[in-house]
Each structure stands twice: as C-alpha cells, then as structure tokens.
Amino acid sequence: MALTKPEIVMFCDRVINKWSKDTTKNAKNILAMNAIKTSVLWTDDETLKAVWGEITGWMYELLYENAKAQAMQEGATWADTLKDVKS
C-alpha cells in the first residue's frame, strides 16, 4: 500500500462531498464513510497499510471473479478455460 494516511482521508472527503449533494439518499453512506475516515485517522501507519493492502487485494480478486462470471454468462471461451485455474 503506497497511499499515505492524508491521501486516504482526502479520498474519503471527496466521496463524502459527492454524497453530500443528496444527503437524503446518501445519509447512511455518509455516516459509514465518516466512520471509515475516523478509523483511518486513529490507526497507526503500519496497521493502516496492512489493512488497506488486504482491502485492495480483495477488491482486485473480486473484480477478476466478477469478470469471469460475466464472461461465462456471455459464453466467452476464456472464462471457461480459467474456471478451474487456481492462483
């Protein structure tokens, strides 16, 4: 994880600002993002890098699995070839 604590907090702030344009629709999201932002501020750098490193790795894995599932639904041959491959 290469992002710094201030960069993660800035990202949280950008998302909160975006969601603040419709607070009625996004109230729960804003509350949750503020909780994430607070946890980032309170967490030491080493732990923060470990946690966010796992989160980003998990997101890449989910994106890959989702792409395979979509491709299989569409009948793409590459997805069928990779369905039994484990990394």
C-alpha positions as CSV (number, residue, x, y, z in Angstrom):
1,M,0.0,0.0,0.0
2,A,1.6,3.2,-1.2
3,L,-1.1,5.7,-0.3
4,T,-0.5,7.8,2.8
5,K,-2.9,8.5,5.5
6,P,-3.6,12.0,4.3
7,E,-4.3,10.7,0.8
8,I,-6.8,8.1,2.1
9,V,-8.5,10.8,4.2
10,M,-8.7,13.1,1.1
11,F,-10.3,10.3,-0.8
12,C,-12.9,9.9,2.0
13,D,-13.6,13.6,1.9
14,R,-14.1,13.6,-1.9
15,V,-16.6,10.8,-1.6
16,I,-18.4,12.5,1.4
17,N,-18.6,15.7,-0.6
18,K,-20.0,13.9,-3.6
19,W,-22.6,12.1,-1.5
20,S,-23.5,15.4,0.4
21,K,-25.2,16.7,-2.8
22,D,-28.1,14.4,-1.9
23,T,-28.0,13.8,1.8
24,T,-31.4,12.3,2.0
25,K,-30.4,9.5,-0.4
26,N,-26.9,9.1,1.0
27,A,-27.2,9.7,4.7
28,K,-26.2,6.2,5.7
29,N,-23.3,6.2,3.2
30,I,-22.0,9.5,4.6
31,L,-22.2,8.2,8.1
32,A,-20.3,5.0,7.1
33,M,-17.6,6.9,5.2
34,N,-17.1,9.2,8.2
35,A,-16.6,6.1,10.3
36,I,-14.0,4.9,7.8
37,K,-12.3,8.2,7.8
38,T,-12.2,8.3,11.6
39,S,-10.7,4.8,11.7
40,V,-8.0,5.8,9.2
41,L,-7.2,8.9,11.4
42,W,-6.9,6.7,14.6
43,T,-5.0,3.8,13.1
44,D,-1.2,3.7,13.1
45,D,0.5,3.7,9.7
46,E,1.8,0.1,9.8
47,T,-1.6,-1.3,10.6
48,L,-3.3,1.0,8.1
49,K,-1.0,-0.2,5.3
50,A,-1.7,-3.9,6.3
51,V,-5.5,-3.4,6.4
52,W,-5.8,-1.3,3.2
53,G,-3.4,-3.7,1.4
54,E,-5.8,-6.5,2.2
55,I,-8.8,-4.5,1.1
56,T,-7.2,-3.6,-2.2
57,G,-6.0,-7.1,-2.9
58,W,-9.5,-8.4,-2.1
59,M,-11.0,-5.8,-4.5
60,Y,-8.8,-7.0,-7.3
61,E,-9.8,-10.6,-6.6
62,L,-13.5,-9.7,-6.6
63,L,-13.1,-7.7,-9.9
64,Y,-11.4,-10.7,-11.5
65,E,-14.0,-13.2,-10.3
66,N,-16.8,-10.9,-11.4
67,A,-15.2,-10.5,-14.9
68,K,-15.0,-14.3,-15.1
69,A,-18.6,-14.8,-14.1
70,Q,-19.8,-12.2,-16.5
71,A,-17.8,-13.7,-19.3
72,M,-19.2,-17.2,-18.5
73,Q,-22.7,-15.8,-18.7
74,E,-21.9,-14.4,-22.1
75,G,-20.3,-17.6,-23.2
76,A,-16.8,-16.4,-23.6
77,T,-14.4,-19.2,-24.0
78,W,-11.6,-17.7,-21.9
79,A,-13.7,-17.8,-18.8
80,D,-14.5,-21.5,-19.3
81,T,-10.7,-22.1,-19.7
82,L,-9.9,-20.3,-16.5
83,K,-12.7,-21.6,-14.3
84,D,-10.6,-24.4,-12.9
85,V,-7.3,-22.5,-12.6
86,K,-6.3,-21.5,-9.1
87,S,-3.7,-18.9,-8.4
